[in-house]
Amino acid sequence: MVEELTGAIDVEKSVALHVFPNPAAEILQVEAEIFSTPVRYEVYNANGAMITSGQWATFPAQLDVQQFPGGVYQLRVWGAEGQGVQRFI
């Protein structure tokens, strides 16, 4: 059996994310120019470990960061329109 290699790469469109306030102590507001719902998200710490994930039914959205220890985090958000990544403190 021989498989044909096409060289095609599946690349998602990059979407600009806006997060504020940054740094955030309680609630992080998350906005983007385009995203229809549902929107999935993941948060990673500075060591690259995923600390939380979920799905927002409405967008723009809010992320409760009160339980996160102080540090730098990376928020990854994706939906049908593509994905966006933004760091926050």
C-alpha distances in whole Angstrom, upper triangle without the diagonal:
4,7,10,13,16,19,20,23,24,28,31,34,37,40,43,45,48,50,53,56,54,55,55,57,56,54,52,52,48,48,46,46,43,42,42,41,40,40,38,39,39,42,41,44,44,42,39,40,39,43,42,40,41,41,44,44,47,47,48,48,50,49,52,52,55,53,51,53,54,51,49,46,43,42,39,39,36,36,35,36,35,36,39,40,44,46,49,52
4,7,9,13,15,17,20,22,25,28,31,34,37,41,42,46,48,51,54,52,53,53,56,55,53,50,50,46,46,43,44,41,40,40,40,39,38,37,38,38,40,40,43,43,41,38,39,38,42,41,39,40,40,42,43,46,45,47,47,49,48,50,50,54,52,50,52,53,50,47,44,41,41,37,37,35,34,33,34,33,34,37,38,42,44,47,50
4,6,10,12,14,16,18,22,24,28,30,34,37,39,42,44,48,50,49,50,50,52,52,50,47,46,43,42,40,40,37,36,36,37,35,35,33,35,34,37,37,39,40,38,35,36,35,39,38,36,36,36,39,40,42,41,43,43,45,44,47,47,50,49,47,48,49,47,44,41,38,37,34,34,31,31,29,30,29,30,33,34,38,40,44,46
4,6,9,11,14,16,20,23,26,29,32,35,37,41,43,47,49,48,49,49,52,51,49,46,45,42,41,38,38,36,35,35,36,35,34,33,34,34,37,37,39,40,38,35,36,36,39,39,36,37,36,39,40,41,40,42,43,45,44,47,47,50,49,47,49,49,46,43,41,37,36,33,33,30,30,28,29,27,29,32,33,37,39,43,46
4,6,8,11,14,17,20,23,26,29,32,34,38,40,44,46,44,46,46,49,49,46,43,43,39,38,36,36,33,33,33,34,33,32,31,32,32,34,34,36,37,35,32,33,33,37,36,34,35,34,37,38,39,38,40,40,42,41,44,44,48,47,44,46,46,43,40,37,34,34,30,30,28,28,26,27,25,26,29,30,34,36,40,43
4,5,9,12,15,18,20,23,27,30,32,36,38,42,44,43,44,45,48,47,45,42,41,37,36,33,33,31,30,31,32,31,30,30,31,31,34,33,36,36,35,32,34,33,36,36,33,34,33,35,36,38,36,38,39,41,40,43,43,47,46,44,45,46,43,39,37,33,32,29,29,26,26,24,24,23,24,27,29,32,35,38,42
4,6,10,12,16,18,21,24,27,30,33,36,39,42,40,42,42,45,45,43,40,39,35,34,31,31,29,29,30,31,31,29,28,29,29,31,31,33,33,32,29,31,31,34,34,32,32,32,34,35,36,35,36,37,39,38,41,41,45,44,41,43,43,40,36,34,30,30,26,27,24,25,23,23,21,22,25,26,29,32,35,39
4,7,9,13,15,18,21,25,27,31,33,37,39,38,39,40,43,43,40,37,36,32,31,28,28,26,25,26,28,27,26,25,26,27,29,29,32,32,32,28,30,29,32,32,29,30,29,31,32,33,32,33,34,36,35,39,39,42,42,39,41,41,38,35,32,28,28,24,24,21,21,20,19,17,19,22,24,27,30,33,37
4,6,10,12,15,18,21,24,27,29,33,36,34,36,36,39,39,37,33,32,29,28,25,25,23,23,24,25,25,23,22,23,23,25,25,28,28,28,25,26,25,29,28,26,27,26,28,29,30,29,30,30,33,32,35,35,39,38,36,37,37,34,31,28,25,24,20,20,18,18,17,17,15,16,18,20,23,26,30,33
4,7,10,13,16,19,21,25,27,31,33,32,34,34,37,36,34,30,30,26,25,22,22,20,19,20,21,21,19,19,20,20,23,23,26,27,27,23,25,23,27,26,23,23,23,24,26,27,25,26,27,29,29,32,32,36,35,33,35,35,33,29,26,23,21,18,17,15,15,14,13,11,13,16,18,21,24,28,31
4,7,9,12,16,18,21,24,27,30,29,31,31,34,34,31,28,27,23,22,19,19,17,17,19,20,20,18,17,18,19,21,21,24,25,25,22,23,22,25,24,22,22,21,23,24,25,23,24,25,27,27,30,30,34,34,31,33,33,30,27,24,20,19,15,15,13,13,13,12,9,10,13,15,18,21,25,28
4,6,9,13,15,18,21,24,27,26,28,28,31,31,28,25,23,20,18,15,16,14,13,15,17,16,14,14,15,16,19,20,23,24,24,21,22,21,23,22,19,19,18,19,21,21,19,20,21,23,23,27,27,31,31,29,31,31,28,25,22,18,16,13,12,9,10,9,8,5,7,10,12,16,19,22,26
4,6,10,12,16,19,23,25,25,27,27,30,30,27,24,22,18,16,13,13,11,12,14,16,17,14,15,16,17,19,21,24,24,26,22,24,22,25,23,21,20,19,19,21,20,18,18,20,23,23,27,27,31,31,29,31,31,28,25,22,18,16,13,12,10,10,9,7,4,6,9,12,15,18,21,25
4,7,9,13,16,19,22,21,23,24,27,27,24,21,19,16,14,11,11,11,11,14,17,17,14,15,14,16,17,18,21,22,23,20,22,21,23,22,19,20,19,19,20,20,17,17,18,20,21,24,24,28,29,26,28,28,25,22,19,15,14,11,10,9,11,11,8,6,5,6,8,11,15,18,22
4,6,10,13,16,19,19,21,22,25,25,22,18,16,12,10,7,8,7,8,12,14,15,12,13,13,15,17,18,21,22,24,21,23,21,22,21,19,18,17,16,18,17,14,13,15,17,18,22,22,26,27,25,27,27,24,21,18,15,13,11,9,8,10,11,8,6,5,5,8,10,14,17,20
4,7,10,13,16,16,18,19,23,23,20,16,14,11,9,6,7,9,10,14,16,17,14,15,14,16,16,18,20,21,23,21,23,21,22,21,19,19,18,17,19,17,14,13,14,16,17,21,21,24,26,24,26,25,22,19,17,14,12,11,10,11,13,14,11,10,8,6,8,8,12,14,18
4,7,10,13,13,15,15,19,19,16,12,10,7,6,5,8,9,10,14,15,16,12,13,12,13,14,16,18,19,22,19,21,19,19,18,17,17,16,15,17,15,12,10,11,13,13,17,17,21,22,20,22,21,19,16,14,11,9,9,8,10,12,15,12,11,9,6,7,6,10,11,15
4,7,10,10,13,13,17,17,14,10,8,6,5,6,9,11,12,16,17,18,15,16,14,15,15,17,18,19,23,21,22,20,20,19,18,18,17,16,18,16,12,10,11,12,13,16,16,19,21,19,21,20,19,16,14,12,11,12,11,13,15,18,16,15,13,9,9,8,10,10,13
4,7,7,9,9,13,13,10,6,5,5,6,9,12,14,14,17,18,18,15,15,13,14,13,15,16,17,21,19,20,18,18,17,16,17,17,15,18,16,13,10,10,9,10,12,12,15,18,16,18,17,16,13,12,11,9,11,11,15,17,20,18,17,14,11,10,7,8,7,10
3,5,7,7,11,11,9,6,5,7,9,12,15,17,17,20,20,21,18,18,16,17,15,17,18,19,22,22,22,21,19,18,19,19,19,17,20,17,14,12,11,10,10,12,12,14,17,16,18,16,15,14,13,13,12,15,15,18,20,23,22,21,18,15,14,11,11,8,10
4,6,5,8,9,8,6,7,9,12,15,17,20,20,23,23,23,20,21,18,18,16,18,18,19,23,22,23,21,20,19,20,21,21,19,22,19,17,14,13,11,11,12,11,13,16,15,16,15,15,14,14,14,14,17,17,21,23,26,25,24,21,17,16,13,12,9,9
3,5,9,11,10,8,9,11,13,15,19,21,21,24,24,24,21,21,18,17,15,16,15,16,19,20,20,20,18,18,19,21,21,20,23,21,19,16,15,13,12,13,11,13,16,14,15,12,12,10,11,12,12,16,17,20,23,26,25,23,20,17,14,11,9,6,6
4,7,10,10,9,11,13,16,18,21,24,24,26,26,26,23,22,19,18,15,16,14,15,18,19,20,19,18,18,20,21,22,21,25,23,21,18,17,14,13,13,10,12,14,12,12,10,10,9,10,12,13,17,18,22,25,28,27,25,22,19,16,12,10,6,5
4,6,6,6,9,11,15,18,21,23,23,25,24,24,21,20,17,17,14,15,15,16,19,20,20,18,16,16,18,19,20,19,22,21,19,16,14,11,10,9,7,9,11,10,11,10,11,11,11,13,13,17,18,21,24,27,27,25,22,19,17,13,11,8,6
4,7,8,11,14,18,21,24,26,25,27,26,26,23,22,19,18,15,17,16,17,20,21,20,19,17,17,19,20,21,20,23,22,21,19,16,13,11,9,7,6,9,9,10,9,11,12,13,15,15,19,20,24,26,30,29,28,25,22,20,17,14,11,9
4,7,10,13,17,20,23,25,24,25,24,23,21,20,18,17,15,17,17,19,22,22,21,19,16,15,17,18,19,18,20,19,18,17,14,10,8,6,5,5,8,9,11,11,14,15,14,16,15,19,19,23,25,28,28,27,24,22,20,17,16,12,11
4,6,10,13,17,20,21,20,21,20,20,18,17,15,16,14,17,17,19,22,22,21,19,16,15,16,16,16,15,17,16,15,13,10,6,6,5,6,7,10,11,14,14,15,15,14,15,14,16,16,20,22,25,25,24,21,19,18,15,15,12,12
4,6,10,13,17,18,17,19,18,18,16,16,13,14,12,15,15,17,21,20,19,17,15,14,14,15,15,13,16,15,13,11,8,6,5,6,7,9,12,12,14,14,14,13,12,12,11,13,13,17,19,22,22,21,18,15,14,12,11,9,10
4,7,10,14,15,15,16,16,17,14,15,13,15,14,17,18,20,23,22,22,19,18,16,16,15,15,12,15,12,10,8,6,5,7,9,10,13,16,15,18,17,17,16,14,14,12,14,13,16,17,20,20,19,17,14,14,12,13,11,13
4,7,11,12,11,13,13,14,11,12,11,13,12,15,17,19,22,20,21,18,17,15,14,14,13,11,13,11,8,6,5,6,7,11,12,15,17,16,19,19,18,16,14,12,9,11,9,12,14,17,16,15,13,11,11,10,11,11,13
4,7,9,9,12,12,14,11,13,12,15,15,18,20,22,25,23,23,21,21,18,17,16,14,12,14,11,7,5,7,9,11,14,16,19,21,20,23,22,21,19,17,15,12,12,10,12,13,15,14,14,12,10,12,11,13,13,16
4,5,7,10,12,13,11,13,13,16,16,19,22,23,26,23,24,22,22,20,18,17,15,13,15,12,8,7,10,12,14,18,19,22,24,23,25,25,23,20,18,16,13,12,10,11,11,13,11,11,10,8,11,11,14,15,18
4,7,10,13,15,13,16,16,19,20,23,25,26,29,27,28,25,26,24,21,20,18,16,16,14,10,9,12,15,18,21,23,26,28,27,29,28,27,24,22,19,16,15,13,13,12,13,10,12,12,11,13,14,17,18,22
4,7,10,12,11,14,15,18,20,23,26,27,29,26,27,25,25,23,20,19,16,14,14,12,9,10,13,16,18,22,23,27,28,27,30,30,28,25,22,20,16,15,12,11,9,10,7,9,10,10,14,15,19,20,24
4,6,8,7,10,12,16,18,21,24,26,28,25,25,22,23,20,17,15,13,11,11,10,7,8,11,14,16,20,22,25,26,26,29,29,27,25,21,19,15,13,10,8,6,7,6,8,9,10,13,15,19,20,23
4,6,7,11,13,17,20,23,26,29,30,27,27,24,24,21,18,15,12,10,9,8,7,9,12,15,17,21,23,27,28,27,31,31,30,27,24,21,18,16,12,10,7,7,8,10,12,13,17,18,22,23,26
3,5,9,12,15,18,22,25,28,29,26,26,22,22,19,16,13,9,7,6,6,7,10,10,14,16,19,21,25,26,25,29,30,29,27,23,21,17,15,11,10,7,8,10,12,13,14,17,19,22,23,26
4,7,10,14,17,20,24,27,28,25,24,20,20,17,13,10,7,6,5,7,8,11,11,14,15,18,21,24,24,24,28,29,28,26,22,20,16,14,11,9,7,8,11,12,13,14,17,19,21,22,25
4,7,10,13,17,20,23,24,21,21,17,18,14,11,9,6,5,7,8,7,10,9,12,13,16,18,21,22,21,25,26,25,22,19,16,12,10,7,6,5,8,10,10,9,11,13,15,18,19,22
4,7,11,14,17,20,21,18,17,14,14,11,8,6,4,6,9,11,10,12,11,12,12,15,17,20,20,19,22,24,22,20,16,14,11,8,6,5,6,10,12,11,9,11,12,14,16,17,20
4,7,10,14,17,18,15,14,11,11,8,5,5,6,8,11,12,12,12,11,11,10,13,14,17,17,16,19,20,19,16,13,10,7,6,4,6,9,13,14,12,9,10,10,11,13,14,17
4,7,10,13,14,11,10,7,8,6,4,7,9,11,15,16,15,15,13,13,11,13,13,16,15,13,16,17,16,14,10,8,6,5,7,9,12,16,17,14,11,11,10,11,12,13,15
4,7,10,11,9,8,6,6,5,6,9,12,13,17,18,17,17,14,13,10,11,10,14,13,10,13,14,12,10,7,6,5,6,9,12,15,19,19,17,13,12,10,10,9,10,12
4,7,8,5,5,4,6,7,9,13,15,17,21,22,20,20,18,16,13,14,12,15,14,11,12,13,11,9,6,5,7,8,11,14,18,21,22,19,15,14,11,11,9,10,12
4,5,5,6,7,7,10,12,16,18,20,24,24,23,22,20,18,15,15,12,14,13,9,10,10,8,6,5,6,9,11,15,18,22,25,25,22,18,16,13,12,10,10,10
4,5,8,10,10,13,16,19,22,23,27,27,26,25,23,21,18,18,15,17,16,12,11,11,7,6,6,8,11,13,17,20,24,27,27,23,20,17,14,13,10,10,10
4,6,9,10,14,16,20,23,25,29,29,28,27,25,23,20,20,17,19,17,14,13,13,10,9,9,10,13,15,19,21,25,28,28,25,21,19,16,16,13,14,14
4,6,9,12,13,17,20,22,26,27,25,25,23,22,19,19,17,20,18,14,15,15,12,11,9,9,11,12,16,18,21,25,25,21,18,16,13,14,12,14,15
4,6,9,11,15,18,21,25,26,25,25,22,21,18,18,16,18,16,13,13,15,13,12,10,10,12,13,16,18,21,25,25,22,19,18,15,16,14,15,16
4,6,8,11,15,17,21,22,22,22,19,18,15,15,14,16,14,12,14,15,14,13,10,9,10,10,13,15,18,22,23,20,17,16,14,14,14,14,15
4,7,11,14,17,20,21,21,21,18,16,13,13,11,13,11,9,11,13,12,12,9,10,10,12,14,17,20,23,24,22,19,18,15,15,14,14,14
4,7,11,13,16,18,18,18,15,14,10,11,10,13,11,10,13,15,15,14,11,11,10,11,12,15,17,21,22,20,17,16,15,15,15,14,15
4,7,10,13,15,16,16,14,13,10,12,12,15,14,13,16,18,18,16,13,12,9,9,10,12,14,17,19,17,14,14,14,15,15,15,17
4,7,10,12,13,14,12,12,10,12,13,16,16,15,19,21,20,19,16,14,11,11,10,11,12,16,17,16,15,15,15,16,17,17,19
4,7,9,10,12,10,11,11,13,15,18,18,18,22,23,23,21,18,16,13,11,9,10,10,13,15,15,13,14,15,17,18,19,21
4,5,7,9,7,9,10,12,15,18,19,19,23,24,24,22,19,17,13,13,10,10,10,13,15,15,14,14,16,17,19,18,21
4,7,10,9,11,13,15,18,21,22,22,26,27,27,26,22,21,17,16,13,13,11,13,15,16,16,17,19,20,22,22,24
4,6,6,9,12,15,18,21,22,23,26,27,27,25,22,21,17,16,13,13,12,14,15,16,16,16,18,19,21,21,23
3,5,8,11,15,17,20,22,22,25,26,25,23,20,18,15,14,11,12,11,13,13,14,14,14,16,16,19,18,21
4,7,10,14,16,19,21,21,24,24,24,22,19,17,14,14,11,13,13,15,14,15,14,13,15,15,17,17,19
4,7,10,13,16,18,18,21,21,21,20,17,16,12,13,11,13,13,16,16,17,15,14,15,14,16,15,17
4,7,9,12,14,14,18,18,19,18,15,15,12,14,12,15,16,19,19,19,17,15,15,14,15,13,15
4,6,9,11,11,14,15,16,15,12,12,10,12,12,15,17,20,20,20,17,15,14,13,13,11,13
4,6,8,9,12,14,15,15,13,14,12,15,15,18,20,24,24,23,20,19,17,16,15,13,13
4,6,5,9,10,11,12,10,12,11,15,16,19,22,25,25,24,21,19,17,15,13,10,10
4,6,8,10,12,14,13,16,15,18,19,23,25,29,29,28,25,22,20,18,16,13,12
4,6,9,12,14,13,15,15,18,20,23,26,29,30,28,25,23,21,19,17,14,13
4,6,8,10,9,12,13,16,18,21,24,28,28,26,23,21,18,16,14,11,10
4,6,9,10,14,15,18,21,24,27,31,31,29,25,23,20,18,15,12,10
4,7,9,13,15,19,21,25,28,32,31,29,25,23,19,17,13,11,7
4,7,10,13,16,19,23,26,30,29,27,23,20,17,14,11,9,6
4,7,10,13,17,20,24,27,26,24,20,17,13,11,7,6,5
4,7,10,13,17,20,24,23,20,17,14,10,8,6,5,6
4,6,10,13,17,20,20,17,13,10,7,6,4,6,9
4,6,10,14,17,17,14,11,8,6,5,6,7,11
4,7,10,14,14,11,7,6,5,7,9,11,14
4,7,11,11,9,6,5,6,9,11,13,17
4,7,8,6,4,6,9,12,15,17,20
4,5,6,6,9,12,15,18,20,24
4,6,8,12,15,18,21,23,27
4,7,10,14,16,20,22,26
4,7,11,14,17,20,24
4,7,10,14,17,20
4,7,10,13,17
4,7,10,14
4,7,10
4,7
4
